[in-house]
Amino acid sequence: MPSENIEYLTQLLKNNNTDIITRRKHSYIMYQGVESGYIYVLLDGVVKLSNILRDGREFSTVYIVETDFVSLLEGSRNDEMSAVFNVRIESDNAKFYKIRREKFWNLVQDDPRLFKIVDDFYKRRLIHSLDFLQKMTINGKKGAVCTCITSLIDYFGIQKKDGILIDFIVTNDDIAGFCGISTRNSVNRILRDLKNEKVIDIIDNKIMVYDSNYLKDYIR
């Protein structure tokens, strides 16, 4: 979200005396299919959105690492609004604005700029989802892993002398969840191949990328 929109949104929520809550790592603020009467806006921390597939596997869709909505997308069931995603905290702690859904949408109706910010959110999330899913599905398992690592660079990458460090611990299970791969053994094998090809390395449980162009070329 553009910085000017972040400033406008957070100031608007502050002016409306919106509550700020803190949650710890690996706790959830929303569960897929469960009714939620609140809108959450991430202030600080890292959260992951995921869906539970019909076979019970978790399919992760996006990390949110800066101030943004985490819960605008919603489903309707039995005349009640329910969460479309699981929302789990991935950093040690995360802070959120928490505002009642009805109050928030009343603000949207009365504020053209807020309406534009919300509209922009939907467009950004749709474009991201279509692009991410296309890359995940047309390039095989290795292409999916390369896509995931490339997206992790965008989220957490820090340029170092020898390459790009993904400065966040992401487990093989996490990568499998983003790639729709049922077992982490497949992820282990692909990461081992990438290490043998000198594309990446694992340093202190973090991924160091030595050849980001290899990853990008593989998913084109």
Beta strands, then each sheet from edge to edge (+ up, - down):
strand 1: 19-24
strand 2: 28-30
strand 3: 38-44
strand 4: 47-52
strand 5: 58-64
strand 6: 68-69
strand 7: 74-77
strand 8: 80-83
strand 9: 86-89
strand 10: 93-100
strand 11: 157-159
strand 12: 164-166
strand 13: 200-203
strand 14: 206-209
sheet 1: 1+ 10- 3+ 6-
sheet 2: 2+ 9- 4+ 5-
sheet 3: 7+ 8-
sheet 4: 11+ 12- 14+ 13-
end
